[in-house]
């Protein structure tokens, strides 16, 4: 969280709520909760939109790690839980998008109402072309600023895609997203294309 901290943003937020006096403050992403201290003079109710609960994600990452990395992951999960508890105490409501996220957040707070707003996209029961066309391809799209996307892409390329290719050798994987880290770029190969940003 502190990696994303910008002191001037906190100062600007404090100035803005003092002069504008909003009726409601909506905070997107738990990382932005670090600026809640700038709002202490503002009486407007605060809503935190939790796109991806940090403590739960850190616990998930910990399960995949071993040795010293696992110990560090334990400390990371503990820090996320402590941080999220602290910012949630400053909120009047929390919004999540999945039942899993609602349950994860409920373990950290019993004082703040949690509201689940389901994803607004209706997924078709069957794909438009279940047989696909040659060459068969898969596409992973995600912002690599978001660490869970990096973890997911790495797992897809390293652990899942080889199993799928064993059944479909001609299959191609496209990993699309701005600023893929070196560890993702290094996994590119004959059937794995890491494109970076695309139009």
trRosetta pair geometry for C-beta under 8 A, 3 or more apart (Angstrom, degrees):
i j d omega theta_ij theta_ji phi_ij phi_ji
1 4 6.3 -69 -166 40 38 100
1 5 6.9 56 139 -48 68 96
1 30 7.7 -80 -99 123 117 88
1 31 5.3 -171 -125 -133 78 72
1 33 7.9 -51 -143 62 135 87
1 34 5.4 151 165 -57 116 129
1 54 7.9 -13 -59 -113 105 167
1 83 6.1 172 -11 -162 153 156
2 5 4.9 -29 -153 -4 48 126
2 34 7.4 154 -85 -124 51 155
4 31 5.2 19 64 176 151 128
4 34 7.7 150 83 23 94 144
5 9 7.9 -150 -172 47 50 120
5 10 7.8 2 -166 -33 89 119
5 34 5.8 -90 -97 125 98 154
6 9 4.0 73 85 -3 105 114
6 10 7.3 173 91 -10 60 79
7 10 5.8 -56 -159 34 38 111
7 11 6.6 35 149 -16 69 105
8 11 5.5 -51 -148 38 39 114
8 12 6.1 40 153 -21 68 105
9 12 5.7 -56 -147 37 30 110
9 13 6.3 33 153 -21 65 105
9 35 6.5 -79 122 -97 102 135
10 13 5.7 -52 -146 34 30 112
10 14 6.5 32 155 -20 64 104
10 34 7.9 -76 -81 121 115 86
10 35 5.1 -157 -102 -127 78 89
10 37 7.1 4 -152 73 123 96
10 38 4.5 -166 -165 -63 75 131
11 14 5.8 -54 -151 34 31 112
11 15 6.4 28 153 -15 65 107
11 38 7.4 -128 -68 -123 17 126
12 15 5.7 -55 -148 39 33 111
12 16 6.0 35 154 -24 66 109
13 16 5.6 -56 -144 36 29 113
13 17 6.5 21 162 -13 65 105
13 35 5.2 73 31 173 168 128
13 38 4.2 78 90 118 112 148
13 39 6.8 -56 146 -60 113 81
14 17 6.5 -60 -148 37 25 101
14 18 6.5 22 155 -18 61 112
14 38 4.1 -112 -60 -165 84 92
14 39 7.5 -132 -98 -65 61 37
14 41 7.4 69 -155 29 85 115
15 18 5.9 -64 -152 36 29 111
15 19 6.3 7 161 -3 67 112
16 19 6.4 -69 -145 45 26 96
16 20 5.4 -6 174 8 69 122
17 20 6.4 -61 -115 54 25 92
17 21 6.8 78 180 -88 56 35
17 22 6.4 -66 -123 13 77 95
17 25 7.3 -10 -104 -83 123 132
17 38 7.3 134 15 133 128 88
17 39 5.7 100 -24 -123 173 73
17 41 7.0 144 106 76 115 87
17 42 4.0 -58 166 -71 133 139
17 44 7.3 -129 -149 20 111 123
18 21 7.4 0 -178 -61 16 74
18 41 6.2 18 -89 95 92 133
18 42 7.5 -110 -67 -71 50 93
21 42 7.2 -179 -126 -132 55 94
21 44 7.4 154 -178 -44 55 116
22 25 5.7 110 85 -70 135 76
22 42 7.3 22 44 -166 84 134
22 44 5.0 8 90 -80 79 170
23 44 5.8 137 155 -128 14 114
24 44 5.7 -166 -94 177 19 111
24 45 5.7 -22 -122 68 76 86
24 46 7.8 153 -170 -95 63 27
24 47 6.6 14 177 -2 108 111
25 39 6.3 -121 45 -131 178 147
25 42 6.9 77 -36 120 139 142
25 44 5.1 109 -18 104 93 121
25 45 7.3 -167 30 95 76 40
25 46 4.8 -23 73 -109 104 74
25 47 7.1 175 90 25 52 68
26 46 7.8 160 -88 -161 25 55
26 47 4.8 -19 -112 68 71 105
26 49 6.5 29 -179 -19 97 110
27 32 5.0 -170 -172 103 94 114
27 33 5.8 95 148 -81 148 64
27 35 7.6 -178 -125 61 121 100
27 36 7.2 -29 -78 -76 160 92
27 46 6.4 17 -9 -175 112 102
27 47 6.9 179 23 87 71 50
27 48 4.9 -22 68 -109 107 66
27 49 6.9 -172 87 20 51 74
27 91 7.7 -108 34 -99 124 111
28 32 6.0 56 69 20 55 150
28 49 5.0 -15 -114 58 58 118
28 51 7.3 35 -175 -29 80 115
29 32 5.1 93 74 1 87 101
29 33 7.9 -130 110 -16 56 82
29 49 7.2 -8 -30 84 38 84
29 50 7.8 88 -126 -124 27 37
29 51 5.7 -26 -92 17 72 114
29 52 8.0 -1 -128 35 82 82
30 33 5.2 -31 -167 1 51 123
30 48 7.1 52 -95 -177 61 122
30 50 6.0 38 -53 -120 97 82
30 52 8.0 -105 8 72 112 61
30 53 7.0 85 -39 -129 144 44
30 54 5.2 -119 78 -17 153 115
30 83 7.5 96 162 121 116 109
30 84 5.8 -31 -148 -104 137 93
30 87 6.6 143 -156 67 79 153
31 34 6.7 -26 173 -4 48 108
31 54 7.9 119 -58 -66 73 133
32 35 6.0 -37 179 21 66 111
33 36 5.4 -6 -172 -26 63 115
33 48 6.2 18 -86 -121 112 126
33 83 7.7 127 87 159 126 93
33 84 7.7 90 59 -118 164 52
33 87 3.3 30 168 -149 138 152
33 90 7.5 142 -163 58 99 124
34 37 7.7 -30 165 8 49 101
34 87 7.5 -60 -60 -86 38 128
35 38 4.9 -28 180 19 79 121
35 39 7.3 77 131 -20 77 98
36 39 5.5 -58 -162 32 49 114
36 40 7.9 82 145 -56 66 73
36 46 7.0 64 -128 -159 105 166
36 87 5.7 153 -6 -137 146 84
36 90 4.5 96 170 112 146 159
37 40 6.1 -10 -167 -32 46 111
39 42 4.6 -63 -169 40 77 118
39 44 7.8 -85 -169 55 117 94
39 46 6.8 98 125 -81 159 132
39 90 7.7 114 71 170 118 127
45 92 4.0 -55 -159 31 100 155
45 93 7.2 41 161 4 118 98
46 90 6.3 -8 64 133 152 81
46 91 4.9 -105 98 -123 101 61
46 92 5.7 126 49 9 58 87
46 93 7.9 -174 97 36 48 66
47 91 6.7 84 -119 -160 20 106
47 92 6.8 -51 -71 64 61 84
47 93 4.8 -15 -114 72 84 99
47 94 7.3 166 -163 -92 62 25
47 95 6.2 34 173 -14 107 108
48 87 6.7 111 -98 136 152 109
48 88 6.7 -100 32 -104 155 66
48 91 4.7 -66 -8 -101 109 149
48 93 7.5 -174 28 96 66 51
48 94 5.0 -18 68 -114 96 76
48 95 7.1 -171 93 25 47 72
49 94 7.9 156 -91 -165 24 56
49 95 4.6 -20 -112 66 70 111
50 53 5.4 25 173 -74 127 75
50 94 5.9 16 -11 -176 116 105
50 95 6.8 173 21 79 71 52
50 96 5.1 -23 69 -91 104 82
50 101 6.2 173 109 173 113 124
50 105 6.0 143 55 -82 168 134
51 97 7.1 21 -132 0 52 123
52 57 5.7 42 157 -53 100 137
52 101 7.5 -100 -119 -109 31 125
52 146 7.5 96 24 -166 157 118
52 148 6.0 -131 -177 5 153 150
53 56 4.3 57 91 18 113 113
53 57 6.5 169 89 -13 57 88
53 84 6.8 49 -158 -126 87 159
53 96 7.6 -11 -44 -114 105 121
53 101 5.5 158 -13 -146 111 85
53 104 4.7 178 60 113 159 130
53 105 5.7 -147 -92 -67 138 81
53 108 8.0 -180 -158 0 129 141
54 57 5.7 -59 -143 39 30 109
54 58 6.1 30 159 -20 67 107
54 80 4.0 -145 124 -155 103 120
54 83 7.0 -25 80 76 145 121
54 84 5.9 -178 50 -57 104 121
55 58 5.8 -55 -146 37 29 111
55 59 6.5 32 153 -21 63 104
55 77 6.0 82 -156 -165 66 70
55 80 4.0 176 -82 114 61 107
55 81 4.0 85 -121 -75 136 68
55 84 5.4 -100 -22 17 114 142
55 104 7.1 171 79 172 94 106
55 108 6.4 134 33 -72 155 135
56 59 5.7 -52 -150 33 32 112
56 60 6.5 34 151 -20 64 104
56 100 7.9 138 178 148 155 93
56 101 7.2 -154 39 -119 161 60
56 104 3.8 -15 -69 -153 140 146
57 60 5.6 -52 -151 34 34 114
57 61 6.5 35 151 -19 66 103
57 80 7.6 -133 57 -166 84 167
57 147 7.9 117 149 87 137 105
57 148 5.5 -84 -149 -76 131 121
58 61 5.7 -50 -147 35 34 112
58 62 6.4 43 151 -29 63 103
58 73 6.7 173 180 -171 81 77
58 76 4.8 -151 -153 120 126 97
58 77 3.8 177 118 -92 114 68
58 79 7.9 -153 -146 58 172 81
58 80 4.6 165 0 8 146 149
59 62 5.5 -50 -152 27 33 118
59 63 7.2 41 151 -27 61 97
59 77 4.9 91 -70 -132 64 135
60 63 6.0 -48 -163 19 35 114
60 64 7.6 21 149 -9 61 104
61 64 6.1 -67 -164 37 41 106
61 65 6.7 33 147 -23 72 113
61 73 5.7 -147 108 -143 95 123
61 76 7.6 -35 77 90 129 138
61 77 7.9 -171 55 -66 94 101
61 151 6.4 -95 -105 -118 101 158
62 65 5.8 -65 -150 32 37 112
62 70 6.2 86 -165 -150 76 69
62 73 3.7 163 -103 134 78 124
62 74 5.9 95 -134 -68 137 55
62 76 7.5 -175 -70 61 102 104
62 77 5.6 -38 -37 -35 138 135
64 155 7.9 -78 -132 -91 157 122
65 69 4.3 -129 -169 118 119 103
65 70 4.2 172 108 -80 98 66
65 72 7.9 -95 154 58 159 86
65 73 4.8 147 38 -16 151 148
66 69 6.4 39 62 57 42 107
66 70 5.4 -5 -134 -34 12 119
67 70 6.0 125 53 11 30 99
67 71 7.5 -63 135 -1 41 96
68 71 5.5 -51 -153 34 40 113
68 72 6.3 39 151 -17 70 103
69 72 5.7 -53 -148 38 32 110
69 73 6.3 37 150 -23 64 106
70 73 5.4 -52 -148 35 33 115
70 74 6.6 42 149 -25 63 97
71 74 5.6 -46 -155 26 35 115
71 75 6.9 31 149 -14 63 101
72 75 5.7 -53 -153 37 37 111
72 76 6.3 41 147 -22 67 104
73 76 5.3 -49 -145 35 36 116
73 77 6.3 38 154 -20 66 102
74 77 5.9 -54 -150 35 30 109
74 78 6.4 30 151 -18 63 106
75 78 5.6 -53 -148 37 33 113
75 79 6.3 34 153 -20 66 105
76 79 5.7 -55 -148 36 31 111
76 80 6.4 32 153 -20 65 104
77 80 5.7 -51 -147 35 32 112
77 81 6.4 32 154 -19 64 104
78 81 5.9 -54 -149 35 30 110
78 82 6.4 28 154 -17 64 108
79 82 5.8 -57 -148 38 31 111
79 83 6.1 30 155 -19 66 109
80 83 5.7 -57 -145 39 29 111
80 84 6.0 23 160 -15 67 109
81 84 6.1 -57 -142 40 26 105
81 85 6.3 31 157 -21 63 106
81 108 6.2 -154 -153 -108 78 112
82 85 5.9 -54 -149 34 27 112
82 86 6.5 27 154 -20 61 108
83 86 5.8 -61 -155 34 30 112
83 87 6.6 15 157 -9 67 106
84 87 6.1 -56 -143 41 34 101
84 88 6.0 33 159 -21 67 111
84 105 7.8 -120 162 -126 132 75
84 108 5.4 -19 109 -178 113 161
85 88 5.9 -63 -145 38 25 109
85 89 6.7 34 156 -28 62 101
85 108 5.1 -135 -80 -177 78 99
85 109 6.6 161 -128 -66 66 89
86 89 6.1 -51 -159 21 29 113
86 90 7.5 19 149 -12 58 105
87 90 5.7 -60 -164 34 44 111
87 91 7.0 44 144 -28 70 107
88 91 5.4 -53 -151 25 45 117
88 94 6.3 -11 -132 -68 102 133
88 105 7.5 157 -105 -166 147 97
88 108 6.3 113 19 120 157 112
88 109 4.5 -119 130 -52 142 150
88 111 7.9 132 133 62 99 98
88 112 5.4 -138 173 18 94 150
89 109 7.3 -163 -66 -115 59 122
89 111 7.0 37 -117 69 65 141
89 112 7.6 -141 -98 -41 27 122
91 94 5.8 76 120 -63 152 81
91 112 5.3 51 86 -141 98 148
92 112 7.0 179 -172 -140 13 96
92 113 7.8 1 152 34 56 97
93 112 6.6 175 -106 177 21 95
93 113 5.2 -26 -118 74 78 96
93 114 7.8 152 -168 -95 64 26
93 115 6.2 7 -177 0 112 114
94 105 5.9 -166 127 174 150 150
94 109 7.5 120 -12 62 147 141
94 112 5.5 78 -14 126 106 122
94 113 7.2 -178 28 95 73 48
94 114 4.8 -24 72 -111 105 71
94 115 7.1 166 84 23 50 69
95 114 7.9 159 -89 -162 20 58
95 115 5.3 -27 -106 73 68 94
95 116 7.7 135 -162 -104 59 23
95 117 5.8 1 -166 2 109 112
96 101 4.0 -171 -169 109 130 118
96 102 4.9 -173 67 -69 144 68
96 105 6.0 -154 -55 -3 139 142
96 114 6.3 7 3 -177 113 103
96 115 7.5 163 26 83 67 43
96 116 5.3 -33 76 -105 86 73
96 117 7.7 162 80 26 36 68
97 101 6.4 46 48 36 61 147
97 116 6.8 111 -137 -158 10 76
97 117 6.1 -39 -106 73 63 72
97 118 6.8 87 -168 -142 67 22
97 119 5.7 65 178 -63 115 74
98 101 4.6 96 60 7 86 100
98 102 7.0 -143 98 -7 47 85
98 116 7.1 -95 76 -146 7 117
98 119 7.7 14 -71 -31 80 101
99 102 5.4 -50 -149 33 37 116
99 103 6.5 36 153 -18 67 102
99 116 6.5 21 -82 -127 53 162
100 103 6.0 -56 -153 35 30 108
100 104 6.4 29 150 -19 64 107
101 104 5.5 -53 -145 37 35 113
101 105 6.2 32 157 -17 68 106
101 116 7.7 140 73 -112 98 100
102 105 6.0 -57 -147 39 28 107
102 106 6.2 34 153 -27 63 108
102 114 5.4 139 -145 137 84 131
102 116 4.9 -47 -65 -68 133 117
103 106 5.6 -52 -146 31 31 116
103 107 7.1 36 155 -25 61 97
104 107 6.2 -52 -164 21 33 110
104 108 7.6 16 146 -8 60 107
105 108 5.8 -67 -163 38 43 108
105 109 6.7 -28 163 35 78 98
105 114 5.4 147 99 -117 129 142
106 109 7.2 -90 -136 63 29 61
106 110 7.3 55 -168 -90 70 65
106 114 6.1 -103 -72 13 82 156
109 112 4.9 -1 142 29 141 99
109 114 7.7 137 78 -53 107 110
124 127 6.8 124 85 -97 123 25
124 128 7.1 80 60 -55 167 69
126 130 6.0 -40 178 -67 105 118
127 130 5.2 134 62 -85 99 61
129 132 5.9 119 118 -81 105 28
129 133 6.9 -19 147 -27 148 90
132 136 5.0 57 131 -118 149 88
132 137 7.9 172 -164 30 129 57
133 136 7.6 166 77 -83 29 57
134 170 7.1 -10 -140 129 96 146
135 170 5.6 -130 -146 154 95 107
135 171 7.7 156 166 -117 92 24
135 172 5.5 55 127 -3 126 120
136 168 5.9 -57 75 171 150 136
136 170 6.1 99 32 96 96 95
136 171 4.9 -45 95 -105 108 70
136 172 7.1 155 90 20 54 74
137 171 6.9 148 -98 -163 32 64
137 172 4.5 -27 -108 70 88 94
137 173 7.2 164 -161 -85 71 25
137 174 6.3 28 178 -8 119 103
138 161 7.5 -149 53 -113 146 101
138 164 7.6 42 -32 115 147 159
138 171 6.7 29 -10 179 100 110
138 172 7.4 -171 26 92 66 48
138 173 4.9 -15 65 -112 102 73
138 174 7.1 -172 91 27 52 68
139 173 7.8 167 -84 -160 28 54
139 174 4.8 -11 -113 65 73 105
139 176 6.4 -2 -169 5 94 120
140 152 7.5 -177 -160 121 129 102
140 153 5.6 143 134 -110 149 86
140 156 5.8 139 -78 89 149 166
140 173 7.0 18 -3 -177 104 99
140 174 7.1 -172 29 93 66 55
140 175 4.9 -8 63 -116 112 66
140 176 6.7 167 85 26 55 70
140 177 7.8 -52 119 -20 83 114
141 176 4.8 -18 -105 74 74 106
141 177 6.2 140 -163 -64 48 90
142 146 6.7 -100 171 59 103 116
142 149 3.5 -172 148 -149 136 128
142 152 6.9 90 -12 68 170 125
142 153 6.6 -145 49 -51 129 112
142 176 7.9 120 21 82 50 63
142 177 4.8 -28 75 -83 50 147
143 146 5.0 77 85 4 94 103
143 149 6.0 133 67 20 49 166
143 177 5.6 -169 -96 -161 22 114
143 178 6.3 -5 -133 44 72 95
144 149 5.8 -125 -97 97 44 118
144 150 5.4 78 -147 -73 83 93
144 153 7.6 -37 -98 9 97 149
144 177 5.0 127 -27 122 89 123
144 178 6.5 -143 28 83 94 54
144 179 5.1 -144 69 91 117 78
144 180 5.1 167 -57 -102 161 44
144 181 6.1 -168 173 -18 132 79
144 184 7.0 -114 -118 13 138 156
145 178 7.5 3 -26 84 96 103
145 179 6.8 60 -57 67 74 131
146 149 4.5 73 82 1 98 112
146 150 7.6 178 91 -10 54 82
147 150 5.5 -52 -152 33 44 113
147 151 6.4 42 153 -17 72 103
148 151 5.5 -52 -146 39 38 113
148 152 6.1 40 154 -22 69 106
149 152 5.6 -53 -143 38 32 111
149 153 6.2 32 157 -19 66 105
149 177 6.7 177 152 -146 138 171
150 153 5.9 -54 -146 36 29 109
150 154 6.3 28 156 -18 63 108
150 180 7.8 144 -113 -148 88 66
150 181 5.9 28 -131 15 132 123
150 183 7.6 71 -178 71 112 113
150 184 6.4 -113 -144 -49 81 125
151 154 5.9 -58 -148 37 28 111
151 155 6.3 24 156 -16 65 109
152 155 5.9 -58 -147 39 30 108
152 156 6.1 33 154 -22 65 107
153 156 5.6 -53 -145 35 30 113
153 157 6.3 24 159 -15 66 107
153 175 5.4 88 -153 -146 120 126
153 177 7.6 -116 -69 25 148 138
153 180 7.5 -107 120 -134 164 110
153 184 5.5 18 113 -123 131 124
154 157 6.1 -58 -146 39 27 106
154 158 5.9 4 166 0 65 119
154 183 6.5 -3 -100 128 125 111
154 184 6.3 -102 -74 -91 81 80
154 187 6.9 168 -126 -33 65 158
155 158 6.3 -66 -131 50 24 97
155 159 5.2 -31 -169 31 66 119
155 160 6.5 53 139 -10 76 105
156 159 7.5 -47 -87 52 8 77
156 160 5.0 -45 -138 47 47 122
156 161 5.8 62 156 -35 67 101
156 173 7.4 169 139 -160 109 144
156 175 7.7 153 84 -96 127 110
157 160 7.9 33 3 48 14 81
157 161 5.5 -14 -133 15 30 136
157 173 6.8 174 -104 110 75 154
157 175 6.8 -23 -66 -60 118 141
157 184 7.4 138 1 -144 153 72
157 187 4.5 75 137 149 151 142
157 192 5.7 73 -137 -140 106 147
158 161 7.7 72 17 34 15 99
158 162 7.5 -20 171 -8 28 115
158 187 6.6 -84 -61 -132 85 136
159 162 7.3 -80 -169 31 13 103
159 163 7.5 1 153 -10 53 113
160 163 6.0 -67 -163 36 36 110
160 164 6.4 27 151 -15 73 109
161 164 5.6 -57 -146 39 37 110
161 165 6.0 37 156 -21 70 107
161 171 7.8 -158 -163 111 86 124
161 173 5.3 -38 -127 -47 140 153
161 191 7.9 175 163 109 123 112
161 192 6.9 81 137 -87 164 113
162 165 5.6 -54 -142 39 32 112
162 166 6.7 46 154 -33 62 96
163 166 5.7 -42 -157 16 33 117
163 167 7.7 19 149 -5 58 100
164 167 6.1 -64 -167 40 40 103
164 168 6.2 -24 156 38 77 104
164 171 6.1 -71 126 79 103 167
165 168 6.2 -80 -126 73 35 65
165 169 5.9 65 178 -115 78 40
165 171 5.3 -135 -101 54 72 113
165 191 6.5 109 -112 104 138 160
166 169 7.6 22 -132 -75 15 73
168 171 4.2 70 111 -36 110 115
171 191 6.6 66 93 -176 60 131
172 191 5.2 -132 -112 -162 58 75
172 192 7.8 -177 -164 -75 61 30
172 193 6.9 18 176 -1 104 107
173 191 6.3 65 16 137 82 81
173 192 4.9 -7 67 -113 107 71
173 193 7.0 179 92 27 56 67
174 193 5.1 -18 -112 69 67 105
174 195 6.2 14 -168 -21 95 121
175 180 6.7 79 125 -103 115 147
175 184 6.5 -145 136 177 151 116
175 188 7.9 -126 36 -89 121 83
175 192 6.9 19 -9 -176 111 90
175 193 6.9 -177 25 91 72 50
175 194 4.7 -19 68 -108 113 69
175 195 6.9 176 78 12 54 76
176 195 5.0 -5 -105 50 73 121
176 196 7.9 -25 -146 69 52 17
176 198 5.6 -43 -148 4 116 124
177 180 6.1 103 77 -69 91 88
177 196 7.4 -72 79 -150 40 26
177 197 7.5 -22 152 -82 21 51
178 196 6.6 41 -125 -177 37 68
178 197 4.3 31 -97 -74 79 98
179 196 7.2 67 -44 -142 21 87
179 197 7.7 31 -21 -41 57 97
180 184 4.2 -104 176 85 109 132
180 185 5.5 136 105 -54 113 82
180 194 5.3 -114 72 -179 169 119
180 196 5.9 -113 7 -90 100 62
181 184 5.4 95 60 10 68 99
181 185 7.2 -134 105 -3 34 92
182 185 5.5 -57 -142 40 36 111
182 186 6.0 38 159 -25 69 107
183 186 6.0 -48 -144 32 28 114
183 187 7.3 31 153 -23 55 105
184 187 5.9 -58 -160 27 37 113
184 194 5.8 146 138 -129 92 143
185 188 6.0 -25 -172 -11 47 113
185 194 5.3 -156 -112 95 53 154
187 192 6.3 -63 132 126 82 152
187 194 7.1 100 69 -47 81 132
188 192 5.3 -155 -139 104 43 94
188 193 6.4 44 -142 -126 104 26
188 194 4.4 -102 -74 8 111 104
189 192 4.7 48 40 37 78 102
195 198 5.4 8 135 -56 135 111
